[in-house]
Amino acid sequence: MSKILHLLNPEIFLTWDSDIRKTYNKKNKWIRDAPEGYLEFLKEARKELKEAFEERQKQTGKEFDEIERETRWRYKNKTLARIIDEYNWMEAHAKSFSKQ
């Protein structure tokens, strides 16, 4: 479901898999394999992005839109959703890499 939504609107919808779900479920027990769980996942990701932007704003005094532009430029103009997707995937699958 998340992949279809992501294809329809990649600026808004994040993808997830079972490992990402498990990682987020540790933060929010309502994030589970269900439509309601996906909505909670999106809310949690949005909250985390907002917190990261607020922290960056405290450090630099820049506005959110400027922070977003800089972030997108730094990551080769990827959407924020894509940047979050890549971060989530790395976080959820990091154990797999450390075992190799």
Secondary structure as GFF3:
##gff-version 3
##sequence-region A 1 100
A	DSSP	alpha_helix	2	8	.	.	.	ID=ss1
A	DSSP	alpha_helix	18	25	.	.	.	ID=ss2
A	DSSP	alpha_helix	35	60	.	.	.	ID=ss3
A	DSSP	alpha_helix	64	74	.	.	.	ID=ss4
A	DSSP	alpha_helix	80	98	.	.	.	ID=ss5
###
